[in-house]
Amino acid sequence: MADYTEMDWDTPIDDKPAWESLPAGDYDFTIDRFDRAWFDGSEKIKPCKKAVIYFNVTAPDGTEAQIRENFYLTKKLQQKISQLFISVGLMKEGEERYIPEWNKLPGLTGRAKITLDADKENPEKKYNHFNKFYPKENRQFSSEGGF
């Protein structure tokens, strides 16, 4: 995951990217943290509140990445928010009224389809994004106490 080790004023530095990109695919994730923020607006989205969520993801080969994803609090984009809450088990599929419990997100796990998309301004740079969140599986317990 991201290395937040404190540096001193004379600690040597380098210019390597602070992140690892993962190949597109389906991955398990753990939510590290989230920040409440403000979006100033764009051509497509009006100014609104946004949640910035940091996901920790580990690929099968052991590559670790932290992916930051924005969730805009606007009616048009609320399905992405509901998919997130369904994927971590806080909301049920088809639930018509759910008040998001943002503070419960850190530490929760889920599964999602992650893409590797080119930066709009510099196509040589590629970043991971969450394309789809999968619903949390209902675990069935056997009479022997296992899954």
CNS distance restraints for C-alpha pairs under 8 A (distance, minus, plus):
assign (resid   1 and name CA) (resid  56 and name CA) 6.68 0.50 0.50
assign (resid   1 and name CA) (resid  64 and name CA) 5.60 0.50 0.50
assign (resid   1 and name CA) (resid  65 and name CA) 5.74 0.50 0.50
assign (resid   1 and name CA) (resid  66 and name CA) 6.08 0.50 0.50
assign (resid   2 and name CA) (resid  18 and name CA) 7.31 0.50 0.50
assign (resid   2 and name CA) (resid  19 and name CA) 7.25 0.50 0.50
assign (resid   2 and name CA) (resid  65 and name CA) 7.40 0.50 0.50
assign (resid   2 and name CA) (resid  66 and name CA) 6.56 0.50 0.50
assign (resid   7 and name CA) (resid  11 and name CA) 5.84 0.50 0.50
assign (resid  19 and name CA) (resid  65 and name CA) 6.24 0.50 0.50
assign (resid  19 and name CA) (resid  66 and name CA) 6.89 0.50 0.50
assign (resid  20 and name CA) (resid  63 and name CA) 7.51 0.50 0.50
assign (resid  20 and name CA) (resid  64 and name CA) 6.92 0.50 0.50
assign (resid  20 and name CA) (resid  65 and name CA) 5.30 0.50 0.50
assign (resid  20 and name CA) (resid  66 and name CA) 7.75 0.50 0.50
assign (resid  21 and name CA) (resid  65 and name CA) 6.73 0.50 0.50
assign (resid  21 and name CA) (resid 116 and name CA) 7.49 0.50 0.50
assign (resid  21 and name CA) (resid 126 and name CA) 7.50 0.50 0.50
assign (resid  21 and name CA) (resid 127 and name CA) 6.39 0.50 0.50
assign (resid  21 and name CA) (resid 128 and name CA) 6.23 0.50 0.50
assign (resid  22 and name CA) (resid  59 and name CA) 7.23 0.50 0.50
assign (resid  22 and name CA) (resid  63 and name CA) 7.62 0.50 0.50
assign (resid  22 and name CA) (resid  65 and name CA) 7.17 0.50 0.50
assign (resid  22 and name CA) (resid 116 and name CA) 7.18 0.50 0.50
assign (resid  22 and name CA) (resid 128 and name CA) 6.79 0.50 0.50
assign (resid  23 and name CA) (resid 115 and name CA) 7.29 0.50 0.50
assign (resid  23 and name CA) (resid 116 and name CA) 6.38 0.50 0.50
assign (resid  24 and name CA) (resid 113 and name CA) 7.51 0.50 0.50
assign (resid  24 and name CA) (resid 114 and name CA) 5.39 0.50 0.50
assign (resid  24 and name CA) (resid 115 and name CA) 4.41 0.50 0.50
assign (resid  24 and name CA) (resid 116 and name CA) 5.40 0.50 0.50
assign (resid  24 and name CA) (resid 128 and name CA) 7.78 0.50 0.50
assign (resid  25 and name CA) (resid 113 and name CA) 5.54 0.50 0.50
assign (resid  25 and name CA) (resid 114 and name CA) 5.40 0.50 0.50
assign (resid  25 and name CA) (resid 115 and name CA) 6.60 0.50 0.50
assign (resid  26 and name CA) (resid 111 and name CA) 7.01 0.50 0.50
assign (resid  26 and name CA) (resid 112 and name CA) 5.55 0.50 0.50
assign (resid  26 and name CA) (resid 113 and name CA) 4.33 0.50 0.50
assign (resid  26 and name CA) (resid 114 and name CA) 6.05 0.50 0.50
assign (resid  27 and name CA) (resid  57 and name CA) 6.92 0.50 0.50
assign (resid  27 and name CA) (resid  58 and name CA) 7.49 0.50 0.50
assign (resid  27 and name CA) (resid  59 and name CA) 6.89 0.50 0.50
assign (resid  27 and name CA) (resid 111 and name CA) 5.57 0.50 0.50
assign (resid  27 and name CA) (resid 112 and name CA) 5.61 0.50 0.50
assign (resid  27 and name CA) (resid 113 and name CA) 6.42 0.50 0.50
assign (resid  27 and name CA) (resid 114 and name CA) 7.03 0.50 0.50
assign (resid  28 and name CA) (resid  57 and name CA) 6.40 0.50 0.50
assign (resid  28 and name CA) (resid  58 and name CA) 7.33 0.50 0.50
assign (resid  28 and name CA) (resid 109 and name CA) 7.17 0.50 0.50
assign (resid  28 and name CA) (resid 110 and name CA) 5.69 0.50 0.50
assign (resid  28 and name CA) (resid 111 and name CA) 4.27 0.50 0.50
assign (resid  28 and name CA) (resid 112 and name CA) 6.53 0.50 0.50
assign (resid  29 and name CA) (resid  55 and name CA) 6.19 0.50 0.50
assign (resid  29 and name CA) (resid  56 and name CA) 5.64 0.50 0.50
assign (resid  29 and name CA) (resid  57 and name CA) 4.77 0.50 0.50
assign (resid  29 and name CA) (resid  58 and name CA) 7.35 0.50 0.50
assign (resid  29 and name CA) (resid 109 and name CA) 5.52 0.50 0.50
assign (resid  29 and name CA) (resid 110 and name CA) 5.46 0.50 0.50
assign (resid  29 and name CA) (resid 111 and name CA) 5.87 0.50 0.50
assign (resid  29 and name CA) (resid 112 and name CA) 7.51 0.50 0.50
assign (resid  30 and name CA) (resid  55 and name CA) 5.69 0.50 0.50
assign (resid  30 and name CA) (resid  56 and name CA) 5.22 0.50 0.50
assign (resid  30 and name CA) (resid  57 and name CA) 6.67 0.50 0.50
assign (resid  30 and name CA) (resid 106 and name CA) 7.73 0.50 0.50
assign (resid  30 and name CA) (resid 107 and name CA) 5.97 0.50 0.50
assign (resid  30 and name CA) (resid 108 and name CA) 5.65 0.50 0.50
assign (resid  30 and name CA) (resid 109 and name CA) 4.37 0.50 0.50
assign (resid  30 and name CA) (resid 110 and name CA) 6.67 0.50 0.50
assign (resid  31 and name CA) (resid  53 and name CA) 7.26 0.50 0.50
assign (resid  31 and name CA) (resid  54 and name CA) 6.05 0.50 0.50
assign (resid  31 and name CA) (resid  55 and name CA) 4.53 0.50 0.50
assign (resid  31 and name CA) (resid  56 and name CA) 6.16 0.50 0.50
assign (resid  31 and name CA) (resid 105 and name CA) 6.38 0.50 0.50
assign (resid  31 and name CA) (resid 106 and name CA) 4.98 0.50 0.50
assign (resid  31 and name CA) (resid 107 and name CA) 5.30 0.50 0.50
assign (resid  31 and name CA) (resid 108 and name CA) 5.63 0.50 0.50
assign (resid  31 and name CA) (resid 109 and name CA) 6.37 0.50 0.50
assign (resid  32 and name CA) (resid  53 and name CA) 7.70 0.50 0.50
assign (resid  32 and name CA) (resid  54 and name CA) 5.45 0.50 0.50
assign (resid  32 and name CA) (resid  55 and name CA) 5.51 0.50 0.50
assign (resid  32 and name CA) (resid  56 and name CA) 6.19 0.50 0.50
assign (resid  32 and name CA) (resid 106 and name CA) 5.23 0.50 0.50
assign (resid  32 and name CA) (resid 107 and name CA) 6.02 0.50 0.50
assign (resid  33 and name CA) (resid  53 and name CA) 6.05 0.50 0.50
assign (resid  33 and name CA) (resid  54 and name CA) 5.44 0.50 0.50
assign (resid  33 and name CA) (resid  55 and name CA) 7.49 0.50 0.50
assign (resid  33 and name CA) (resid 105 and name CA) 7.30 0.50 0.50
assign (resid  33 and name CA) (resid 106 and name CA) 4.94 0.50 0.50
assign (resid  33 and name CA) (resid 107 and name CA) 7.76 0.50 0.50
assign (resid  34 and name CA) (resid  51 and name CA) 6.56 0.50 0.50
assign (resid  34 and name CA) (resid  52 and name CA) 5.40 0.50 0.50
assign (resid  34 and name CA) (resid  53 and name CA) 4.25 0.50 0.50
assign (resid  34 and name CA) (resid  54 and name CA) 5.99 0.50 0.50
assign (resid  34 and name CA) (resid 102 and name CA) 7.99 0.50 0.50
assign (resid  34 and name CA) (resid 105 and name CA) 7.79 0.50 0.50
assign (resid  34 and name CA) (resid 106 and name CA) 7.20 0.50 0.50
assign (resid  35 and name CA) (resid  51 and name CA) 5.77 0.50 0.50
assign (resid  35 and name CA) (resid  52 and name CA) 5.09 0.50 0.50
assign (resid  35 and name CA) (resid  53 and name CA) 6.52 0.50 0.50
assign (resid  36 and name CA) (resid  49 and name CA) 7.43 0.50 0.50
assign (resid  36 and name CA) (resid  50 and name CA) 6.22 0.50 0.50
assign (resid  36 and name CA) (resid  51 and name CA) 4.93 0.50 0.50
assign (resid  36 and name CA) (resid  52 and name CA) 6.44 0.50 0.50
assign (resid  37 and name CA) (resid  49 and name CA) 5.97 0.50 0.50
assign (resid  37 and name CA) (resid  50 and name CA) 5.21 0.50 0.50
assign (resid  37 and name CA) (resid  51 and name CA) 6.00 0.50 0.50
assign (resid  37 and name CA) (resid  52 and name CA) 6.90 0.50 0.50
assign (resid  38 and name CA) (resid  47 and name CA) 7.54 0.50 0.50
assign (resid  38 and name CA) (resid  48 and name CA) 6.06 0.50 0.50
assign (resid  38 and name CA) (resid  49 and name CA) 4.58 0.50 0.50
assign (resid  38 and name CA) (resid  50 and name CA) 5.57 0.50 0.50
assign (resid  39 and name CA) (resid  47 and name CA) 5.38 0.50 0.50
assign (resid  39 and name CA) (resid  48 and name CA) 5.35 0.50 0.50
assign (resid  39 and name CA) (resid  49 and name CA) 5.92 0.50 0.50
assign (resid  39 and name CA) (resid  50 and name CA) 6.20 0.50 0.50
assign (resid  39 and name CA) (resid  72 and name CA) 7.74 0.50 0.50
assign (resid  40 and name CA) (resid  46 and name CA) 7.48 0.50 0.50
assign (resid  40 and name CA) (resid  47 and name CA) 4.68 0.50 0.50
assign (resid  40 and name CA) (resid  48 and name CA) 6.94 0.50 0.50
assign (resid  41 and name CA) (resid  45 and name CA) 5.44 0.50 0.50
assign (resid  41 and name CA) (resid  46 and name CA) 4.58 0.50 0.50
assign (resid  41 and name CA) (resid  47 and name CA) 3.96 0.50 0.50
assign (resid  41 and name CA) (resid  48 and name CA) 7.02 0.50 0.50
assign (resid  42 and name CA) (resid  46 and name CA) 6.28 0.50 0.50
assign (resid  42 and name CA) (resid  47 and name CA) 7.47 0.50 0.50
assign (resid  48 and name CA) (resid  72 and name CA) 6.83 0.50 0.50
assign (resid  48 and name CA) (resid  73 and name CA) 6.30 0.50 0.50
assign (resid  48 and name CA) (resid  74 and name CA) 6.89 0.50 0.50
assign (resid  49 and name CA) (resid  72 and name CA) 6.27 0.50 0.50
assign (resid  49 and name CA) (resid  73 and name CA) 5.46 0.50 0.50
assign (resid  49 and name CA) (resid  74 and name CA) 7.96 0.50 0.50
assign (resid  50 and name CA) (resid  70 and name CA) 6.50 0.50 0.50
assign (resid  50 and name CA) (resid  71 and name CA) 5.41 0.50 0.50
assign (resid  50 and name CA) (resid  72 and name CA) 4.35 0.50 0.50
assign (resid  50 and name CA) (resid  73 and name CA) 5.42 0.50 0.50
assign (resid  51 and name CA) (resid  70 and name CA) 5.80 0.50 0.50
assign (resid  51 and name CA) (resid  71 and name CA) 5.06 0.50 0.50
assign (resid  51 and name CA) (resid  72 and name CA) 6.52 0.50 0.50
assign (resid  51 and name CA) (resid  73 and name CA) 7.54 0.50 0.50
assign (resid  52 and name CA) (resid  68 and name CA) 6.69 0.50 0.50
assign (resid  52 and name CA) (resid  69 and name CA) 5.80 0.50 0.50
assign (resid  52 and name CA) (resid  70 and name CA) 4.64 0.50 0.50
assign (resid  52 and name CA) (resid  71 and name CA) 6.36 0.50 0.50
assign (resid  53 and name CA) (resid  68 and name CA) 5.64 0.50 0.50
assign (resid  53 and name CA) (resid  69 and name CA) 5.39 0.50 0.50
assign (resid  53 and name CA) (resid  70 and name CA) 6.39 0.50 0.50
assign (resid  53 and name CA) (resid  71 and name CA) 7.68 0.50 0.50
assign (resid  54 and name CA) (resid  66 and name CA) 6.52 0.50 0.50
assign (resid  54 and name CA) (resid  67 and name CA) 5.74 0.50 0.50
assign (resid  54 and name CA) (resid  68 and name CA) 4.53 0.50 0.50
assign (resid  54 and name CA) (resid  69 and name CA) 6.57 0.50 0.50
assign (resid  55 and name CA) (resid  66 and name CA) 5.46 0.50 0.50
assign (resid  55 and name CA) (resid  67 and name CA) 5.14 0.50 0.50
assign (resid  55 and name CA) (resid  68 and name CA) 6.28 0.50 0.50
assign (resid  55 and name CA) (resid  69 and name CA) 7.87 0.50 0.50
assign (resid  56 and name CA) (resid  64 and name CA) 7.34 0.50 0.50
assign (resid  56 and name CA) (resid  65 and name CA) 5.98 0.50 0.50
assign (resid  56 and name CA) (resid  66 and name CA) 4.58 0.50 0.50
assign (resid  56 and name CA) (resid  67 and name CA) 6.54 0.50 0.50
assign (resid  57 and name CA) (resid  64 and name CA) 5.83 0.50 0.50
assign (resid  57 and name CA) (resid  65 and name CA) 5.30 0.50 0.50
assign (resid  57 and name CA) (resid  66 and name CA) 6.12 0.50 0.50
assign (resid  57 and name CA) (resid  67 and name CA) 7.48 0.50 0.50
assign (resid  58 and name CA) (resid  62 and name CA) 5.91 0.50 0.50
assign (resid  58 and name CA) (resid  63 and name CA) 5.67 0.50 0.50
assign (resid  58 and name CA) (resid  64 and name CA) 4.46 0.50 0.50
assign (resid  58 and name CA) (resid  65 and name CA) 6.37 0.50 0.50
assign (resid  59 and name CA) (resid  63 and name CA) 5.20 0.50 0.50
assign (resid  59 and name CA) (resid  64 and name CA) 6.39 0.50 0.50
assign (resid  67 and name CA) (resid 128 and name CA) 6.62 0.50 0.50
assign (resid  67 and name CA) (resid 129 and name CA) 7.23 0.50 0.50
assign (resid  68 and name CA) (resid 129 and name CA) 7.99 0.50 0.50
assign (resid  69 and name CA) (resid 129 and name CA) 6.84 0.50 0.50
assign (resid  69 and name CA) (resid 130 and name CA) 7.26 0.50 0.50
assign (resid  71 and name CA) (resid  77 and name CA) 7.95 0.50 0.50
assign (resid  71 and name CA) (resid  80 and name CA) 7.29 0.50 0.50
assign (resid  71 and name CA) (resid  81 and name CA) 6.48 0.50 0.50
assign (resid  72 and name CA) (resid  77 and name CA) 6.61 0.50 0.50
assign (resid  72 and name CA) (resid  78 and name CA) 7.76 0.50 0.50
assign (resid  73 and name CA) (resid  77 and name CA) 7.05 0.50 0.50
assign (resid  73 and name CA) (resid  78 and name CA) 6.72 0.50 0.50
assign (resid  74 and name CA) (resid  78 and name CA) 6.12 0.50 0.50
assign (resid  77 and name CA) (resid  81 and name CA) 7.28 0.50 0.50
assign (resid  78 and name CA) (resid  82 and name CA) 6.25 0.50 0.50
assign (resid  79 and name CA) (resid  83 and name CA) 6.05 0.50 0.50
assign (resid  80 and name CA) (resid  84 and name CA) 6.33 0.50 0.50
assign (resid  81 and name CA) (resid  85 and name CA) 6.45 0.50 0.50
assign (resid  82 and name CA) (resid  86 and name CA) 6.05 0.50 0.50
assign (resid  82 and name CA) (resid  91 and name CA) 7.36 0.50 0.50
assign (resid  83 and name CA) (resid  87 and name CA) 5.99 0.50 0.50
assign (resid  83 and name CA) (resid 132 and name CA) 7.71 0.50 0.50
assign (resid  83 and name CA) (resid 133 and name CA) 5.65 0.50 0.50
assign (resid  83 and name CA) (resid 134 and name CA) 7.32 0.50 0.50
assign (resid  83 and name CA) (resid 135 and name CA) 7.26 0.50 0.50
assign (resid  84 and name CA) (resid  88 and name CA) 6.56 0.50 0.50
assign (resid  84 and name CA) (resid 133 and name CA) 6.02 0.50 0.50
assign (resid  85 and name CA) (resid  89 and name CA) 6.30 0.50 0.50
assign (resid  85 and name CA) (resid  90 and name CA) 5.33 0.50 0.50
assign (resid  85 and name CA) (resid  91 and name CA) 5.34 0.50 0.50
assign (resid  85 and name CA) (resid 100 and name CA) 7.48 0.50 0.50
assign (resid  86 and name CA) (resid  90 and name CA) 5.92 0.50 0.50
assign (resid  86 and name CA) (resid  91 and name CA) 4.64 0.50 0.50
assign (resid  86 and name CA) (resid  92 and name CA) 5.71 0.50 0.50
assign (resid  86 and name CA) (resid  93 and name CA) 6.35 0.50 0.50
assign (resid  86 and name CA) (resid 134 and name CA) 7.77 0.50 0.50
assign (resid  86 and name CA) (resid 135 and name CA) 5.39 0.50 0.50
assign (resid  86 and name CA) (resid 136 and name CA) 6.32 0.50 0.50
assign (resid  87 and name CA) (resid 109 and name CA) 7.92 0.50 0.50
assign (resid  87 and name CA) (resid 110 and name CA) 5.32 0.50 0.50
assign (resid  87 and name CA) (resid 111 and name CA) 6.72 0.50 0.50
assign (resid  87 and name CA) (resid 133 and name CA) 5.84 0.50 0.50
assign (resid  87 and name CA) (resid 134 and name CA) 5.36 0.50 0.50
assign (resid  87 and name CA) (resid 135 and name CA) 4.26 0.50 0.50
assign (resid  87 and name CA) (resid 136 and name CA) 4.62 0.50 0.50
assign (resid  88 and name CA) (resid 105 and name CA) 7.88 0.50 0.50
assign (resid  88 and name CA) (resid 108 and name CA) 6.03 0.50 0.50
assign (resid  88 and name CA) (resid 109 and name CA) 5.58 0.50 0.50
assign (resid  88 and name CA) (resid 110 and name CA) 5.02 0.50 0.50
assign (resid  88 and name CA) (resid 135 and name CA) 7.47 0.50 0.50
assign (resid  88 and name CA) (resid 136 and name CA) 5.80 0.50 0.50
assign (resid  89 and name CA) (resid 135 and name CA) 7.52 0.50 0.50
assign (resid  89 and name CA) (resid 136 and name CA) 5.40 0.50 0.50
assign (resid  90 and name CA) (resid 101 and name CA) 7.86 0.50 0.50
assign (resid  91 and name CA) (resid  95 and name CA) 6.98 0.50 0.50
assign (resid  91 and name CA) (resid  98 and name CA) 6.87 0.50 0.50
assign (resid  93 and name CA) (resid 135 and name CA) 7.56 0.50 0.50
assign (resid 101 and name CA) (resid 105 and name CA) 7.31 0.50 0.50
assign (resid 104 and name CA) (resid 108 and name CA) 7.70 0.50 0.50
assign (resid 110 and name CA) (resid 133 and name CA) 7.81 0.50 0.50
assign (resid 110 and name CA) (resid 134 and name CA) 7.38 0.50 0.50
assign (resid 110 and name CA) (resid 135 and name CA) 7.87 0.50 0.50
assign (resid 110 and name CA) (resid 136 and name CA) 6.38 0.50 0.50
assign (resid 111 and name CA) (resid 133 and name CA) 6.25 0.50 0.50
assign (resid 111 and name CA) (resid 134 and name CA) 5.62 0.50 0.50
assign (resid 111 and name CA) (resid 135 and name CA) 7.78 0.50 0.50
assign (resid 111 and name CA) (resid 136 and name CA) 7.62 0.50 0.50
assign (resid 112 and name CA) (resid 130 and name CA) 6.71 0.50 0.50
assign (resid 112 and name CA) (resid 131 and name CA) 7.38 0.50 0.50
assign (resid 112 and name CA) (resid 132 and name CA) 5.54 0.50 0.50
assign (resid 112 and name CA) (resid 133 and name CA) 4.29 0.50 0.50
assign (resid 112 and name CA) (resid 134 and name CA) 5.43 0.50 0.50
assign (resid 113 and name CA) (resid 130 and name CA) 6.09 0.50 0.50
assign (resid 113 and name CA) (resid 131 and name CA) 5.50 0.50 0.50
assign (resid 113 and name CA) (resid 132 and name CA) 5.09 0.50 0.50
assign (resid 113 and name CA) (resid 133 and name CA) 6.42 0.50 0.50
assign (resid 113 and name CA) (resid 134 and name CA) 7.75 0.50 0.50
assign (resid 114 and name CA) (resid 128 and name CA) 6.39 0.50 0.50
assign (resid 114 and name CA) (resid 129 and name CA) 5.56 0.50 0.50
assign (resid 114 and name CA) (resid 130 and name CA) 4.63 0.50 0.50
assign (resid 114 and name CA) (resid 131 and name CA) 5.52 0.50 0.50
assign (resid 114 and name CA) (resid 132 and name CA) 7.24 0.50 0.50
assign (resid 115 and name CA) (resid 128 and name CA) 5.50 0.50 0.50
assign (resid 115 and name CA) (resid 129 and name CA) 5.35 0.50 0.50
assign (resid 115 and name CA) (resid 130 and name CA) 6.37 0.50 0.50
assign (resid 115 and name CA) (resid 131 and name CA) 6.20 0.50 0.50
assign (resid 116 and name CA) (resid 126 and name CA) 6.11 0.50 0.50
assign (resid 116 and name CA) (resid 127 and name CA) 5.43 0.50 0.50
assign (resid 116 and name CA) (resid 128 and name CA) 4.52 0.50 0.50
assign (resid 116 and name CA) (resid 129 and name CA) 6.47 0.50 0.50
assign (resid 117 and name CA) (resid 126 and name CA) 5.28 0.50 0.50
assign (resid 117 and name CA) (resid 127 and name CA) 5.36 0.50 0.50
assign (resid 117 and name CA) (resid 128 and name CA) 6.21 0.50 0.50
assign (resid 117 and name CA) (resid 129 and name CA) 7.11 0.50 0.50
assign (resid 118 and name CA) (resid 122 and name CA) 7.31 0.50 0.50
assign (resid 118 and name CA) (resid 123 and name CA) 4.81 0.50 0.50
assign (resid 118 and name CA) (resid 124 and name CA) 6.62 0.50 0.50
assign (resid 118 and name CA) (resid 125 and name CA) 5.77 0.50 0.50
assign (resid 118 and name CA) (resid 126 and name CA) 4.29 0.50 0.50
assign (resid 118 and name CA) (resid 127 and name CA) 6.34 0.50 0.50
assign (resid 119 and name CA) (resid 123 and name CA) 5.00 0.50 0.50
assign (resid 119 and name CA) (resid 124 and name CA) 7.23 0.50 0.50
assign (resid 119 and name CA) (resid 125 and name CA) 5.53 0.50 0.50
assign (resid 119 and name CA) (resid 126 and name CA) 5.70 0.50 0.50
assign (resid 119 and name CA) (resid 127 and name CA) 6.88 0.50 0.50
assign (resid 139 and name CA) (resid 147 and name CA) 6.92 0.50 0.50
assign (resid 140 and name CA) (resid 147 and name CA) 5.84 0.50 0.50
assign (resid 141 and name CA) (resid 145 and name CA) 6.22 0.50 0.50
assign (resid 141 and name CA) (resid 146 and name CA) 5.63 0.50 0.50
assign (resid 141 and name CA) (resid 147 and name CA) 4.54 0.50 0.50
assign (resid 142 and name CA) (resid 146 and name CA) 5.50 0.50 0.50
assign (resid 142 and name CA) (resid 147 and name CA) 5.65 0.50 0.50
